[in-house]
């Protein structure tokens, strides 16, 4: 792999390694070079294009039983030296104050690169804008569409991690994030529909657009927004629900992903993002879901939004079961949290930028497919609702009690999809909801998507997470229409 550092790479890499302090327990420096671009056509008008570039480095130092961080965007010899000295000073000042003083020492050498079939620059800026204008026009299928937009954003993130132990890891990430949305109004009611609510994103080049059917989706999005204006409110009561993958991803994210983050279980997030209903005694025995529930942590999936070769502590990424046959096996915790808790975790110590330290973050968190076709999932439902595309969510600070609403629903009666319903919503408790999983779709129902805006940590970090899921069926769920 060619060097990822764009500015005088050999000299800069030499400076980075030379700045690593000697006479400490462990040290590393992580260089992050990020570029991005956003294009939006709203109501047929091109909004001002925006772009950004960011480059900096963070030193992590373990010394005398303490831990220190320092970041800088001054990549001169002197700037790097000052940052390394600050990190060491912080480490020595915290000596004896840490819960665990064992560094996640890494001597790994390797790399990762997002698979790209058709680079972003294969499409000129003028052609990108023309594409968005065509999609924007296709959204407005009716005069009752009162707001509509088409957008494209891309990010390129190059990371170089050097460690005192001789480790050297280069990773190159390429992300593409398309979006479509339409809002309809008849003067009395307002309904919105989108293309996956922003979840249809991934690693790669322009092929990501084809992966999620971006070029063919606009008319359907607009038509369904109009369709929802005349739809009845979702019925209420306990019933079966069938959730499409673009709703399942938020269910996975909020009621499996966040509760299993090991630093949250250990109490690190209680003042900000909350705690977890999961405790350490549950691993290895707790029935998280029905025997149909199998959940993997898998950063090795090609093209998924949160794929990588190594986490930001230099731990190689591997596929691991978190939940197998419904039983909880392991948490989402990197090497530091694993040392604190005395349990096995995963390679998920991740940071959003050069000026943030790595913390435990979910990456690709996927529900493994079952063997039911979509038709079979529907056929077994006597009375229920099929739901697509998350539109709102609420969950308590232990990630247990939750409430979700979706953009689009259809009644299921006697095993057949029926009329469209608006504002389909449901509520439940994580500890019991997953035990009511009664059907898991076969591989042909699976979509690999992502949530590009997961926030956590103080200082806050917004990061990509990936989720793949089949269509799933749940029984005895408390369903309601959000108009009520």
N, C-alpha and C positions, 0 to 999 in steps of 0.2 A: 504494500500500500504506500502511495506517495505521502509525503509529509502533509499534515493537515494545517500546519501553521503558515499563514499567508505572508507574514512580514518577516523576511530574513530568517527562515526557519532554523537553519543550523546554528546560527549565532544565538538566537533566542532560546533554543533548547539548551545550549551550553550554559547560558546565563541562568536559566531556571534551575538546572541541576547544580550549578556552582553555588546557588543561593541556599540550598538545603543545609540547615545547620548541622554541625558535627557535635558529638558529645551529648546526644539526646537519645531517648529510648527508641524513637521512631519519628520519621518526618516524611511528608509528601507535599507535592505542589500540583495543583490541577489548573490547567489553562483552558479557558472556554472562549471560543470565538463564534459569535452568533450574528446572523443576518436574517432579515425578514422583510416581507412585502405584503401589503393588503390592497385589494381592489374591490370596490363595491359599486354596483349600479342599482340605485333606489328610485322607484317610480320613473324608470326610464332615463334617469339622469346619472351620469358618472360623478361620484363623489371624489373629492381630492384624494389622490393616491398617497399612501404613506409607506415609509420604509424605515428600518432601523438597523444599526450595527452596534455591537457591543463586544469588547475584548478586555479580558482581565484574568487575574490569577489569584488563587487562594492557597495559602500555606496552612498545613495542619501539623502540629508538633506535639508529641508526647514526651514529657521530661519530668523526672523525679516524681512519677506518679500523678502528674497533672496533665491537662490537655488545653491547648490554645489554638486559636484560629486568627488569621489576619489576611485580608484581601487587599488587592491594589490593582489599579489600571495603569500605574506607572511601571512599565516593563523595562526600564533602564536598569543597569547594574545596580545603581544606588537605590532605585525604587524597590526592586526585588529584595535587596539586602535589608532595607528598613522593615518591609513586611515580614520577612522571616524572623527578624529580631523581635518584632512585636508578638508574633505567634509564640516564640520561645518564652518571652517574658510572661505572657498570659499562662502558659503551661506551668511554669515554675511557681507562679502566684497561686495556682489552684492545687498545688501538690497537697495530697492528703484530703482533699475535699470531694473527690470523685467517688461515686458508688462503685465503679470499676476502673482500674487503672491499667488494663491490658490493651495495648493498641492492636488494631486489626492489621497486623504487619503483612505486607504483600510484596512478593518479588515476581508477580505475574508479568509476562511479556506477551502481548497480543494486540488484536484490534477487532474492529467491527465496522461495517459499512452498510447503510440502508440499501436494499436492492432497488435500483432505478432502471427502468426499461426505456423511458422516454423523458429526458431531462426537461426541467421547467423552461429553460431557454430555447428549446426547440419550437416553442410558441412565442412569437414576438409580442411585445406589449400591446401593439395595436390589435393583434389577433385575440389576445386574452380579453381585451375590452370588448371587442366585437362579440365574442362568445357570451360574455355577461349580458350584453344588450339583447342578444337573441333569447337568452333564458329569461331575462326580465320581461320581455314582451310576451313570451309564451305563458308566463304566470297569470297575466291579466285576461282570463278567459271570459270575463263578464264585467259589466260596469259596476257590479257590487263588490268587486275587489278594490278596496280603498287604500291598501298599503301593500307593497310588494318589493322584494329585493333579491338580487343574486350577488354572490360574493365569492372571491377566491383569496386565500392567504397561503403563503408558504414560508417555511422557516428552514434555515440551514444552521446546524450547530455542530461545530468541530471541537473535540475535547482531547487534550493530551494530559495524561496522568503520569508523573514521575515519582518514584519512591526512593527513600534512602536505601532500601534493601536491594536496589537494582531493577525494580519494576519499571516497565514502560508500556503504556496502553494508549493507543490512538483509536478514537471512535468518531465516525462521521455519520451524522443523522440528517435525513432529508424528509421533511414533513409537508403534506399538502392537505388543505382543509377547505373544501367547497361548501357552499350553503345556499339554500333557497327557502324563501318564506313568503306566504301570502295571507293577508287578513281581509275577511269579507264582512260586510255590514249591510243589513236591510233596513236600517233606521231604527230597529228595535233590538236587534241582537247582533253581537260581534263574535266571530269565530276565526281562529287562525289555524293554519296548517303549514308544516315545514317538511323539508327533506331530511328526516332523521334528527331534527332539533340540534344540529351541529355535531352529531355523533358519527356521521359518515366521513371519517378522516383516517389517514394512515400514513405510513412511511412509503416513500417511493416518489416517482415523478408524475407526469401527466396521466399515466395509466391509472392512478388513483381515481380519476374522474370516471373512467369506464368501470372500475371495480364497483362503484356505488351507483351506476346508472345516472350520473349527473346530467348527461345530455338529453335524456328522455323523460326526466321526472317533472319538469316544470308544469306542463299542462295538467298532469294528474294532481299535483299539489294545489293548483288553482281550482280545479273542479271539485276536489274534496272540501276545500274551504267553503265553496258555495253550497255543496251538499249538506254540510253541517248546519247551515242556517235554518234549514227546514226540518232537521232531525229532532226527535223527541229527546228529552233529558234521559240520561242513563237511569235504569231502574235501580232501586235500592233493596238491600237485604242480603242474607247469606246465600252465596251461590258459587258455582265454579267460574274460574276465569282462565282464559288462555292469553298469555302475554307474548307479543312479538319480540324479536331480539332487540329492537331499538327501545323497548321499555325494560326488558330484562337487564340491560347493561346498568341502568341506574339502580335497580333492585340489588344486583350483585355488588355494585360499587358501595352503596350506603349500608347494606345490612349484612354483607360478608366482608368486603374489603376493609372498611374502616374499623369494624370491631376486632379484626384479627391483626391490626398493626400492633407490634409488640411494645413499642414505646408508649402507645396509648394505654395498653394493658398495664404497663408499669407505672402509669400516672403522669407521664411527661406532658400530655396535652390537656390536662384537666382544667387549667385556667383559661384555655382558649377554645379548642375544638372538642373538649369533653373527654370522657373516659370510655369504658367498654363494659358491656354486660358479661364478656368473656373473662375468665381468670385462668391462671396458669394450671390449676388442678384439672381443668377440663380437657387438656390435650391428651389424646390417646384413648379417651373413653366417652366424651360427650356426644350425644346424638344431636347434631346440628340440623339434620334434615332427614328426609325419607331415604331408604336405600337407593333411590334413583339419583341422589345428588352426589356428583363427583366434580370437584373444583380443583383446578391446577393453577399454580403460579408458573408462567412460561414465557420468559423474555426471548425465547429462541424462535418464536413464530415469525417467518419472513413477512415483512410488510405491515405487521400490526403496530399500532401507534407507540407502544412502550417496549419495543424490542431493543435489546442491546447485548453486547458480549460480556461486559463486566459492569458491576456497579461502581459507584464513585469512591469506594474504598479499595477497589481493585480485586474484588471477589468475582471469580468466574460465574456467569449466569447459567443456571441449570433448571430444567423442568422438574417441579416438585408437586406432589399432591398435598393440598391443604385439608381437603375433606374427601374421604374415600368411602363410598357406599353409605354416605350420610354421617359418618363418624369423623369428628375433628381430629386432625393429625398434627399439624404444625402451624405456627404463626407466621406473620409477615414481619420478620425481624432480621436486620443485618448483623454483622459480626459483633459489634459493640453491645447491642441489645441481647444477643444470644449469650454473651459472656455474663451480662448482668443477671439474666433470668435462669441460666443453666439449662436452656432448651435449644434444640435445633431449629433453625429458621431458614431463611433464603437470602439470595444476593439482591437485596433491595434497599441498600443505603444509597440514597439519591438526592441530588441537589438540583435546583432549578436554574442556577446561574453561577458565575464565578464568585459572586459576593455572598453566597449562602453556603453553610456547612451541610453535608449530607445528613439526612434523617431517614427513618423508616417510612417508605412509601410503597403502596401497591404499584405493580407494573402491569403486565398482562395477566389479568385474573379472569380465568375462563371456566365456564360450565361446560363439561364434556358432553358430547351428544349421546343420545339414547338410540332407540330403534323405532320410534313411532313416526309415521308420516304426518304431515299437516292434517290430512283428511282424517286420519285415525284419532288425532288429538281432539278434533271437533266432534267426530261421530259419537264419542262416549259422553258428551255433555247433554244432559236433559234440559237444563236451564242455566244460562250463564252469559258472559260477555267476553268477546275478543277485543283486546286493546292494543293500540299501536302508539308509539312515540311519546316519550315523557314530556310533560309541559310544566309540572311543578312537583316539588317534594318537600317533605317535612319529616324530621326524625329527631328523637330526643337525644340528649347529650351522652347517653350510654349506647347509642346506636341500636336500640331495642324496639321501642314503639315507633311506628312510621305511618305516613299517609302519602299516597302518590295520586296524581291526576295525569291523564293522557289526553292527547289531541283528538284521537279518533277511535271510535268503538263500533262494534256490531253485535246485536243480540244473537245468541245461540239458542235455538229451540229445537228439541228433539233431534239433536245431532246435525243441525243444519245452520249455516250462517244466514242471518236474516237482516232486518233493517238496520240502518246506521243510527247510532246514538251519539249525542254530544256529551262532552265533559265526563267521560267515564273515569271513575275514581275508586280507590279501594284503600283499606287500612288494615293494619295487623300488628303482630309482635314477631320480631325476627326469630325469637326462641321457639315459636310454634309454626310460623308461616312456612318455613322450609320443610317442616315435617309433613305438610299437606301437599307436597309436590307429588302429583299422581301421574304425570306424563312428561316425557322428555323427547323432543324432536330428534329425528335422525340427522345425519350430517348434512343432507341437502337443505335443512332449515336453518343452518348455522350462518350467522354473519359475524365478522370480526370488525369491531368498531372501536371507538375510544371516547374518553372524556378529556378534552384538552385544557380544562380549567379547574383542576382539583386543587383546592387551597388547604394549606395546613402549615403549622409551625409559627413560631415567633423568633425572629422576624418572618413574616408570611412568605410562603413559597407556593407559586402556582405552577403545576407540573402536568405533563401528559400521563394519562393512565389508559391502558387498553383493556377491552373486554370483548370476548367472543362468547356467543350463546346461541343455542337452538331455541326454537319456540317451545314454551313450557306451559303445562296445565297445573292448576292448583285447585283444591276443593275446599268448600266451606269458608270462603273468604267474605269479609264484610264489604260489600260493594255499595256505592252511592253515586248520585249525580251531583257534580260540584255546584249546580244552580241552587241546590237545596240548602 
